[in-house]
Amino acid sequence: MEAVNVSSLKNNPSEALRLARRDVVVVMNRNTPDALMVGIESAGVLREKGVRPALATALFRDGHLSLVRAARLAEMSVSQFVSHVSRLGIPVVKLDGAEAEQDMDTLDEWLASS
């Protein structure tokens, strides 16, 4: 087990990530354990069935991964991933009313010019 303190984590997060790839890292905050860092690859978590799609879905849903990156993490094609998240009721495109109207205006202009 390794340990890092919060200030070293702020100053050099890549070192803590390197340590976490080899072993569990305890993040200390003023001499008190505050968090654990575990390397996903070394723990074998991503090899378990369904973990990659579930992780990719949650990260995409919460806006932490783009559609393409989430599909790559899930080991799916983009079209497969779009179908997957659509079945779960997760919108693939998130637009507010003004953005949707602007897109429709752009589409109307494009159709009128063709």
C-alpha positions as CSV (number, residue, x, y, z in Angstrom):
1,M,0.0,0.0,0.0
2,E,1.2,3.5,-0.8
3,A,0.2,6.8,0.7
4,V,0.2,10.4,-0.6
5,N,-0.9,13.6,1.1
6,V,-3.4,16.0,-0.5
7,S,-0.7,18.7,-1.2
8,S,1.5,16.2,-3.1
9,L,-1.6,15.0,-5.0
10,K,-2.3,18.6,-6.0
11,N,1.3,19.2,-7.0
12,N,2.0,16.0,-8.8
13,P,-1.2,14.0,-9.6
14,S,0.6,11.9,-12.2
15,E,2.8,10.4,-9.5
16,A,-0.2,9.3,-7.5
17,L,-1.7,7.8,-10.6
18,R,1.5,5.9,-11.4
19,L,1.5,4.5,-7.8
20,A,-2.2,3.5,-8.1
21,R,-1.4,1.4,-11.2
22,R,0.8,-0.7,-9.0
23,D,-0.9,-0.8,-5.7
24,V,-3.7,0.8,-3.6
25,V,-2.9,4.4,-2.7
26,V,-4.3,6.1,0.5
27,V,-4.8,9.8,0.2
28,M,-4.0,11.4,3.5
29,N,-5.6,14.7,4.6
30,R,-3.8,16.2,7.7
31,N,-2.7,12.7,8.9
32,T,-6.2,11.3,8.4
33,P,-7.0,8.8,5.6
34,D,-9.4,10.6,3.3
35,A,-9.7,8.5,0.0
36,L,-8.4,5.5,-1.8
37,M,-7.0,5.4,-5.3
38,V,-7.1,2.0,-7.1
39,G,-5.8,1.5,-10.6
40,I,-8.7,0.1,-12.7
41,E,-6.5,-1.9,-15.0
42,S,-4.4,-3.5,-12.3
43,A,-7.6,-4.4,-10.3
44,G,-8.9,-6.1,-13.4
45,V,-12.2,-4.3,-13.2
46,L,-12.5,-3.5,-16.9
47,R,-12.2,-7.2,-17.8
48,E,-15.4,-8.0,-16.0
49,K,-18.4,-8.5,-18.3
50,G,-20.6,-5.3,-18.7
51,V,-18.2,-3.0,-16.8
52,R,-16.9,-1.1,-19.8
53,P,-20.4,-0.3,-21.3
54,A,-21.7,0.6,-17.8
55,L,-18.7,2.9,-17.1
56,A,-18.9,4.5,-20.5
57,T,-22.6,5.0,-20.2
58,A,-22.3,6.7,-16.8
59,L,-19.4,8.9,-17.9
60,F,-21.3,9.9,-21.2
61,R,-24.5,10.6,-19.3
62,D,-22.8,12.9,-16.8
63,G,-20.9,14.8,-19.6
64,H,-17.4,13.5,-18.7
65,L,-16.9,11.7,-22.0
66,S,-17.8,12.6,-25.6
67,L,-20.0,10.1,-27.6
68,V,-17.0,8.9,-29.6
69,R,-14.8,8.4,-26.5
70,A,-17.6,6.7,-24.6
71,A,-18.2,4.3,-27.5
72,R,-14.5,3.5,-27.6
73,L,-14.4,2.8,-23.9
74,A,-17.5,0.6,-24.2
75,E,-15.7,-1.2,-27.1
76,M,-18.7,-0.5,-29.4
77,S,-19.1,1.3,-32.7
78,V,-20.6,4.8,-32.3
79,S,-23.9,3.6,-33.8
80,Q,-24.1,0.6,-31.4
81,F,-23.4,3.0,-28.5
82,V,-26.1,5.5,-29.7
83,S,-28.6,2.6,-29.8
84,H,-27.4,1.4,-26.3
85,V,-27.8,4.8,-24.6
86,S,-31.1,5.5,-26.5
87,R,-32.6,2.3,-25.1
88,L,-31.7,3.6,-21.7
89,G,-33.4,6.9,-22.3
90,I,-30.2,8.9,-22.3
91,P,-30.3,11.7,-24.9
92,V,-27.5,11.6,-27.4
93,V,-27.8,15.2,-28.3
94,K,-28.5,17.7,-25.6
95,L,-29.8,21.0,-27.0
96,D,-31.9,23.7,-25.3
97,G,-34.8,25.2,-27.2
98,A,-32.8,28.1,-28.7
99,E,-30.1,25.7,-30.0
100,A,-32.6,23.4,-31.5
101,E,-34.4,26.3,-33.2
102,Q,-31.1,27.6,-34.6
103,D,-30.3,24.1,-35.9
104,M,-33.7,23.9,-37.6
105,D,-33.1,27.3,-39.2
106,T,-29.7,26.1,-40.5
107,L,-31.3,23.0,-41.9
108,D,-34.1,25.0,-43.6
109,E,-31.4,27.3,-45.2
110,W,-29.4,24.3,-46.3
111,L,-32.5,22.6,-47.8
112,A,-33.5,25.8,-49.6
113,S,-30.1,26.1,-51.2
114,S,-30.0,22.6,-52.5
